[in-house]
Amino acid sequence: MLWVTLALGSALFLGFYDIAKKKALTGNAVLPVLFFVSITCTAVLLPLFFLGKIPSLSLSEHALLLIKAAIVTSSWIFTFNAVSRLPLSLSAPIRASAPLFTISMAVTLMGERPTEMEWIGIGFSLASYLIMSFASRKETGHFFTNIWILSMFFGTFLGSCSGVYDKFLLQRQQLDPLAIQFYFNIYMACLQGSGILILRFWQRNNPNRKRFEFRWIILAVGVLLVIADRFYFLAVHEPDALISVVTVIRRSNVLISFAGGLFFFKERRSKLKFLAMAGILTGLFFFGLK
């Protein structure tokens, strides 16, 4: 199935994106990084717009993409703040919890019922997060009361909402994948730029606010995200694509992200971390079985 191959391509580049994002965010102001990532994504796609490759949209369709931009920007604010403060070997596995939220929304909003295999996947995932809570105490304190871990979970939940919304845009509204990718990045840049202005005004007299340092790796974050999203939108656009399975495959990027945290950022290794990681991957495997 073509959409499975596309989802795997998205996972590959998403893993490298996570590593570059961690490097860009460490010790840096978050909102300007978000802004420059969105600007980079837009700039990469801009030549296609001038070549006439990106279809025009109606006013109502632009409104739908503005909603998507608001959801993704909100998700980024939570996850980018968490990534800047948490070890990547912790934040990446938490991000892999997206299938839990996707299936939950499918059950409550769409009347779907998880298969037996999906319930097994849920069980493995929940057990793995319990193990991860013990593994992370020396680095973050109590796992389930750490504000940045909670922030990562909430951002992941919003990301899952965006994934369900993507299926609506691509399969129900029949929007072009490239048009979605181009216009929603423009709207995200506008929202994030406005957020920067508001934040600067609000914190103008705060000498302790975190300063922004431009790093060239920020541009790489944007480029890697464009490639990962291109594979992703093409996968979801396929008529027989299942968003829950695409989400599971895409979250296999946790393998690259987890390894990057250990080897590039020299984060703490422990047997419990590896055990939790194995449990999460096992959960992902069962999520993908139909």
Wavefront OBJ file of the C-alpha trace (Angstrom):
o trace
v 0.000 0.000 0.000
v 1.447 3.345 -1.073
v 0.169 5.227 1.964
v 2.093 2.916 4.314
v 5.346 3.648 2.456
v 4.610 7.376 2.589
v 3.912 7.176 6.326
v 7.264 5.421 6.852
v 9.006 8.203 4.908
v 7.314 10.753 7.171
v 8.501 8.860 10.272
v 12.110 8.858 9.044
v 12.306 12.613 8.500
v 10.267 13.289 11.638
v 12.942 11.536 13.687
v 15.685 13.797 12.301
v 13.353 16.771 12.801
v 13.023 15.915 16.510
v 16.809 15.876 16.961
v 17.269 19.192 15.123
v 14.365 20.720 17.085
v 15.947 19.748 20.410
v 19.219 21.399 19.336
v 17.385 24.568 18.248
v 15.327 24.856 21.436
v 17.841 24.041 24.170
v 18.381 27.222 26.191
v 16.454 29.291 23.642
v 13.216 31.313 23.593
v 10.471 29.046 22.259
v 7.998 31.272 20.411
v 10.578 32.893 18.067
v 11.859 29.410 17.174
v 8.301 28.389 16.267
v 7.956 31.518 14.157
v 11.175 30.951 12.192
v 10.318 27.288 11.639
v 6.965 28.318 10.107
v 8.669 31.028 8.025
v 11.175 28.464 6.746
v 8.393 26.006 5.854
v 6.583 28.739 3.922
v 9.782 29.855 2.137
v 10.561 26.296 1.018
v 7.084 25.979 -0.537
v 6.924 29.522 -1.942
v 8.538 28.684 -5.342
v 5.747 26.167 -5.964
v 3.207 28.924 -5.334
v 4.826 31.213 -7.925
v 5.009 28.326 -10.396
v 1.244 27.880 -10.032
v 1.520 24.402 -8.495
v -0.549 25.256 -5.418
v -4.317 25.390 -6.060
v -6.352 28.380 -4.912
v -8.916 27.890 -2.131
v -12.291 29.406 -1.325
v -12.801 31.720 1.644
v -14.482 28.947 3.645
v -11.593 26.586 2.907
v -9.119 29.216 4.103
v -11.167 29.465 7.315
v -10.806 25.701 7.799
v -7.030 25.996 7.440
v -6.949 28.877 9.906
v -8.564 26.526 12.434
v -5.899 23.902 11.692
v -3.165 26.521 12.132
v -4.588 27.478 15.531
v -4.672 23.813 16.641
v -1.105 23.109 15.472
v 0.274 26.347 16.909
v -1.286 25.511 20.279
v 0.195 22.004 20.084
v 3.622 23.403 19.211
v 3.594 25.861 22.108
v 3.092 23.008 24.570
v 5.432 20.481 22.928
v 8.248 22.907 22.020
v 8.311 24.258 25.578
v 8.461 20.694 26.891
v 11.190 19.631 24.435
v 13.342 22.616 25.417
v 13.269 21.503 29.075
v 13.003 17.706 28.988
v 15.529 15.082 27.846
v 14.728 13.980 24.290
v 14.840 10.354 25.458
v 11.776 11.213 27.609
v 9.883 13.703 25.446
v 10.049 11.588 22.273
v 8.402 8.494 23.827
v 5.686 10.709 25.340
v 5.065 12.154 21.867
v 4.597 8.579 20.662
v 1.439 8.399 22.791
v -0.489 10.070 19.952
v -2.235 6.800 18.915
v -3.784 6.584 22.399
v -5.492 9.938 21.873
v -6.371 9.217 18.235
v -8.141 5.979 19.146
v -9.871 7.683 22.102
v -11.271 10.372 19.792
v -12.302 7.761 17.251
v -14.241 5.932 19.977
v -15.911 8.971 21.558
v -16.498 11.157 18.494
v -16.794 8.744 15.578
v -18.393 5.731 17.234
v -15.462 3.461 16.379
v -14.546 0.533 18.620
v -10.917 -0.491 19.179
v -10.023 -3.961 18.009
v -8.646 -6.542 20.400
v -5.137 -5.771 19.136
v -5.614 -2.047 19.731
v -6.686 -2.716 23.323
v -3.506 -4.747 23.791
v -1.545 -1.814 22.336
v -3.231 0.552 24.786
v -2.305 -1.762 27.655
v 1.361 -1.934 26.622
v 1.512 1.849 26.208
v -0.008 2.618 29.606
v 2.289 0.119 31.328
v 5.272 1.659 29.535
v 4.451 5.162 30.756
v 4.245 3.811 34.292
v 7.740 2.319 33.852
v 8.939 5.591 32.303
v 7.666 7.436 35.379
v 10.095 5.445 37.551
v 12.932 5.840 35.027
v 12.584 9.624 34.867
v 12.391 10.543 38.548
v 16.109 11.283 38.859
v 15.916 13.645 35.847
v 12.508 15.335 36.164
v 11.123 14.619 39.609
v 7.702 12.975 39.807
v 6.652 12.031 36.270
v 2.909 12.713 36.425
v 3.171 16.037 38.296
v 6.004 17.560 36.271
v 4.508 20.534 34.414
v 6.604 19.969 31.286
v 5.675 16.298 31.037
v 2.010 17.283 31.353
v 2.664 19.963 28.736
v 4.097 17.320 26.393
v 1.046 15.094 26.865
v -1.380 17.974 26.246
v 0.513 19.114 23.151
v 0.426 15.529 21.889
v -3.337 15.433 22.463
v -3.755 18.599 20.385
v -1.522 17.069 17.710
v -3.849 14.065 17.586
v -6.803 16.428 17.180
v -4.965 17.941 14.224
v -4.448 14.469 12.739
v -8.175 13.655 12.909
v -8.905 17.085 11.432
v -6.451 16.372 8.587
v -8.494 13.345 7.566
v -11.593 15.559 7.501
v -9.834 18.152 5.315
v -8.277 15.666 2.912
v -10.942 12.983 2.570
v -14.198 14.796 3.377
v -13.433 18.292 2.067
v -11.138 16.982 -0.691
v -8.554 19.738 -0.192
v -5.260 19.468 -2.034
v -2.400 18.273 0.260
v 0.046 20.883 -1.027
v -2.494 23.692 -0.577
v -3.070 22.633 3.031
v 0.663 22.491 3.740
v 1.381 25.894 2.179
v -1.505 27.986 3.492
v -1.641 26.618 7.009
v 2.084 27.389 7.423
v 1.373 30.987 6.404
v -1.411 31.218 8.980
v 0.824 29.649 11.630
v 3.540 32.232 10.951
v 0.958 35.014 11.300
v -0.372 33.604 14.584
v 3.094 33.054 16.001
v 4.331 36.488 14.889
v 1.363 38.068 16.646
v 2.125 35.983 19.727
v 5.718 37.250 19.777
v 4.566 40.888 19.659
v 2.053 40.323 22.475
v 4.628 38.460 24.586
v 7.291 41.128 24.105
v 4.820 43.815 25.176
v 3.694 41.759 28.173
v 7.265 40.999 29.303
v 8.906 44.275 28.250
v 9.968 45.042 31.835
v 10.927 41.482 32.786
v 14.746 41.222 32.942
v 14.558 37.429 33.412
v 12.780 36.610 30.162
v 14.590 34.085 28.018
v 16.467 35.662 25.105
v 16.208 34.410 21.556
v 19.365 33.230 19.818
v 19.140 32.577 16.081
v 20.754 29.263 15.141
v 21.137 27.916 11.628
v 19.769 24.560 12.823
v 16.357 26.291 13.046
v 16.255 26.418 9.234
v 17.028 22.690 9.102
v 14.076 22.094 11.465
v 11.765 23.822 8.985
v 13.118 21.946 5.954
v 12.887 18.550 7.669
v 9.328 19.329 8.773
v 8.283 20.250 5.221
v 9.587 16.905 3.927
v 8.016 14.902 6.782
v 4.665 16.701 6.359
v 4.714 16.236 2.582
v 4.970 12.460 3.012
v 2.305 12.600 5.743
v -0.282 14.632 3.802
v 0.171 12.461 0.711
v -0.352 9.355 2.875
v -3.563 10.657 4.478
v -4.805 11.838 1.059
v -4.877 8.232 -0.202
v -8.552 7.105 -0.264
v -7.937 3.890 1.708
v -5.610 5.471 4.290
v -6.501 4.886 7.944
v -5.534 7.859 10.114
v -5.050 5.673 13.198
v -2.564 3.445 11.345
v -0.795 6.395 9.703
v -0.394 7.969 13.146
v 1.071 4.748 14.534
v 3.555 4.362 11.682
v 4.526 8.034 11.857
v 5.221 7.768 15.574
v 7.815 5.060 14.915
v 10.092 8.102 14.539
v 10.536 7.661 18.304
v 13.305 5.137 17.514
v 15.449 7.848 15.889
v 14.510 10.519 18.433
v 15.220 8.260 21.424
v 18.603 7.220 20.018
v 19.430 10.858 19.243
v 18.769 11.857 22.847
v 21.137 9.210 24.139
v 23.968 9.601 21.622
v 23.887 13.260 20.550
v 22.802 14.861 23.822
v 24.449 12.340 26.170
v 21.267 11.906 28.214
v 21.010 9.497 31.136
v 20.697 5.860 30.188
v 18.897 3.301 32.314
v 17.482 -0.193 31.941
v 14.019 1.132 32.828
v 14.156 3.641 29.944
v 15.001 0.906 27.470
v 12.295 -1.341 28.921
v 9.706 1.455 28.639
v 10.859 2.180 25.080
v 10.456 -1.485 24.150
v 6.947 -1.451 25.641
v 5.951 1.652 23.668
v 7.226 0.119 20.429
v 5.321 -3.091 21.215
v 2.207 -0.988 21.765
v 2.757 0.743 18.410
v 3.069 -2.663 16.760
v -0.285 -3.848 18.148
v -1.940 -0.515 17.218
v -0.917 -1.186 13.615
v -2.454 -4.663 13.477
v -5.972 -4.757 12.012
l 1 2 3 4 5 6 7 8 9 10 11 12 13 14 15 16 17 18 19 20 21 22 23 24 25 26 27 28 29 30 31 32 33 34 35 36 37 38 39 40 41 42 43 44 45 46 47 48 49 50 51 52 53 54 55 56 57 58 59 60 61 62 63 64 65 66 67 68 69 70 71 72 73 74 75 76 77 78 79 80 81 82 83 84 85 86 87 88 89 90 91 92 93 94 95 96 97 98 99 100 101 102 103 104 105 106 107 108 109 110 111 112 113 114 115 116 117 118 119 120 121 122 123 124 125 126 127 128 129 130 131 132 133 134 135 136 137 138 139 140 141 142 143 144 145 146 147 148 149 150 151 152 153 154 155 156 157 158 159 160 161 162 163 164 165 166 167 168 169 170 171 172 173 174 175 176 177 178 179 180 181 182 183 184 185 186 187 188 189 190 191 192 193 194 195 196 197 198 199 200 201 202 203 204 205 206 207 208 209 210 211 212 213 214 215 216 217 218 219 220 221 222 223 224 225 226 227 228 229 230 231 232 233 234 235 236 237 238 239 240 241 242 243 244 245 246 247 248 249 250 251 252 253 254 255 256 257 258 259 260 261 262 263 264 265 266 267 268 269 270 271 272 273 274 275 276 277 278 279 280 281 282 283 284 285 286 287 288 289 290
